[in-house]
Amino acid sequence: MVDRSNRPEVLGGLNPSLRVPTVVLDHGSPLGESGAILWYFAEGTRFIPKAPYERAQVLQWMFFEQYDLEPAIAVVRFWVAYSGRPEQFADRLPERMQAGERSLRALDRHLEGRSYVVGDSLSLADIVLYGYTHVAPEGGFDLEPYPSVRPWLERVASEPGHVPIEA
């Protein structure tokens, strides 16, 4: 079990939902929710397109990551690889695995014939989707059936400045 008992003291004045991540910006204002934090730091960079429709597409894929991909792939990965008690989740595992496979199929269909998720270059959409997709095998997801996802993962990993996660 993850102990969250100190969140009211630590985050109470910073994030009303008491969620991690929460950052305090240089000017002292707090900002919570990973998507909002990433958007804030990516604003004005090459990772957020200038065209309104492409910007909206980046948000679309960020929402997909938060509501479809992450609740399946990240949760299964945690249960299987990090909880220390995967047997406690055995009854819920098949449903979450199916949800993860649906997410991977949707991403694979979208990437067919594309190099990146939105537009012709790396965007914030690629960065957020890459996060849990590239470690999906740790949760038991086989990426072999996804012929568009696998080269996309390699493309993202080969981008300048990519830092692999070693933990």
NUKOLPA-139078 format. One line per 2 residues: their letters; for each residue x, y, z of C-alpha. Coordinates in Angstrom, 3 decimals. Layout:
<nodes>
A) X,Y,Z; ...
</nodes>
This chain:
<nodes>
MV) 0.000,0.000,0.000; 1.208,3.491,-0.819
DR) 1.094,5.820,2.195; -0.537,9.107,1.230
SN) -1.327,10.248,4.763; 0.964,13.303,4.635
RP) -0.538,14.804,1.477; -2.771,17.313,3.268
EV) 0.245,18.819,5.068; 2.518,18.704,2.035
LG) 0.094,19.653,-0.743; -2.907,21.168,1.049
GL) -2.079,24.761,0.227; -0.746,23.975,-3.230
NP) -3.140,21.568,-4.927; -6.771,21.187,-3.878
SL) -6.881,17.615,-5.217; -3.774,16.715,-3.157
RV) -2.276,15.009,-6.219; 1.253,14.390,-7.300
PT) 2.767,15.855,-9.352; 2.486,19.404,-8.122
VV) 5.156,21.995,-8.835; 5.792,25.437,-7.433
LD) 6.854,27.754,-10.246; 9.646,30.308,-9.954
HG) 7.138,33.103,-9.260; 5.697,31.075,-6.354
SP) 2.444,29.881,-7.910; 1.612,26.170,-7.608
LG) 0.482,24.055,-10.551; -0.860,20.508,-10.377
ES) -1.766,17.757,-12.849; 0.889,16.350,-15.138
GA) -0.764,17.511,-18.368; -1.055,21.102,-17.161
IL) 2.534,21.084,-15.915; 3.845,19.681,-19.193
WY) 1.799,22.184,-21.238; 3.098,25.073,-19.092
FA) 6.731,24.108,-19.608; 6.274,23.258,-23.306
EG) 4.430,26.474,-24.190; 6.480,28.451,-26.726
TR) 8.690,25.479,-27.619; 8.760,23.230,-30.668
FI) 6.706,20.669,-28.736; 3.430,22.634,-29.019
PK) 2.440,23.448,-32.598; 1.465,26.985,-33.501
AP) -1.545,26.014,-35.660; -4.759,25.909,-33.569
YE) -5.981,22.577,-34.969; -2.631,20.855,-34.338
RA) -2.559,22.340,-30.826; -6.011,20.867,-30.234
QV) -4.819,17.506,-31.569; -1.955,17.528,-29.070
LQ) -4.495,18.109,-26.296; -6.709,15.346,-27.715
WM) -3.858,12.850,-27.431; -2.876,14.131,-23.992
FF) -6.450,13.459,-22.829; -6.350,10.017,-24.469
EQ) -3.170,9.273,-22.535; -4.719,10.334,-19.219
YD) -8.134,8.696,-19.650; -7.395,5.578,-21.701
LE) -3.744,4.593,-21.897; -2.463,5.533,-18.432
PA) -5.322,3.994,-16.391; -4.706,0.680,-18.122
IA) -1.017,0.374,-18.922; 0.412,2.278,-15.955
VV) -1.912,0.588,-13.488; -1.151,-2.918,-14.769
RF) 2.570,-2.127,-14.796; 2.380,-0.997,-11.172
WV) 0.382,-4.047,-10.098; 2.640,-6.522,-11.893
AY) 6.097,-4.987,-11.562; 6.078,-2.707,-8.521
SG) 3.292,-3.477,-6.042; 4.999,-6.499,-4.528
RP) 1.617,-8.186,-4.387; 0.358,-8.771,-7.949
EQ) -1.825,-11.652,-6.784; -4.076,-9.163,-4.988
FA) -5.011,-7.641,-8.352; -5.510,-10.892,-10.299
DR) -9.284,-10.490,-10.501; -8.985,-6.984,-12.015
LP) -6.042,-7.723,-14.289; -7.909,-9.115,-17.345
ER) -10.153,-6.056,-17.651; -7.218,-3.613,-17.359
MQ) -5.168,-5.687,-19.839; -8.040,-5.504,-22.347
AG) -8.259,-1.747,-21.842; -4.507,-1.458,-22.425
ER) -4.714,-3.509,-25.598; -7.550,-1.253,-26.856
SL) -5.393,1.801,-26.205; -2.396,0.284,-27.964
RA) -4.571,-0.673,-30.963; -5.952,2.876,-31.184
LD) -2.462,4.367,-31.046; -1.181,1.859,-33.601
RH) -4.039,2.646,-36.022; -3.385,6.357,-35.672
LE) 0.359,5.997,-36.235; -0.058,3.907,-39.395
GR) 1.710,5.867,-42.133; 2.825,8.604,-39.719
SY) 6.147,9.351,-38.128; 4.716,11.281,-35.191
VV) 1.361,11.519,-33.439; 0.635,15.109,-34.528
GD) 2.242,16.751,-37.544; 5.648,15.942,-38.944
SL) 7.814,16.335,-35.863; 7.989,15.428,-32.204
SL) 5.298,17.125,-30.120; 4.089,17.027,-26.565
AD) 1.608,14.343,-27.703; 4.500,12.004,-28.538
IV) 6.230,12.738,-25.255; 3.212,11.964,-23.062
LY) 2.234,8.839,-25.000; 5.793,7.538,-25.075
GY) 6.042,7.612,-21.276; 3.930,4.576,-20.442
TH) 3.861,2.991,-23.895; 7.590,2.295,-23.946
VA) 7.437,0.511,-20.579; 4.208,-1.396,-21.314
PE) 6.111,-4.719,-21.550; 6.961,-4.378,-17.835
GG) 3.244,-4.900,-17.200; 3.022,-7.856,-19.552
FD) 1.895,-6.033,-22.688; 3.393,-7.447,-25.869
LE) 4.226,-4.691,-28.372; 4.910,-7.144,-31.206
PY) 1.321,-6.907,-32.571; 1.681,-3.129,-33.034
PS) 3.776,-2.554,-36.162; 3.323,1.226,-36.127
VR) 3.938,1.695,-32.406; 7.314,-0.068,-32.323
PW) 9.127,2.134,-34.901; 7.479,5.217,-33.412
LE) 8.947,4.302,-30.006; 12.376,3.963,-31.623
RV) 11.942,7.305,-33.405; 11.017,9.094,-30.181
AS) 13.911,7.450,-28.311; 16.332,8.617,-31.008
EP) 15.327,12.273,-30.661; 18.062,14.635,-29.439
GH) 17.856,15.111,-25.687; 16.049,11.836,-25.004
VP) 16.973,10.517,-21.580; 16.095,6.883,-20.910
IE) 14.349,5.964,-17.680; 16.589,3.618,-15.747
A) 14.373,3.056,-12.692
</nodes>
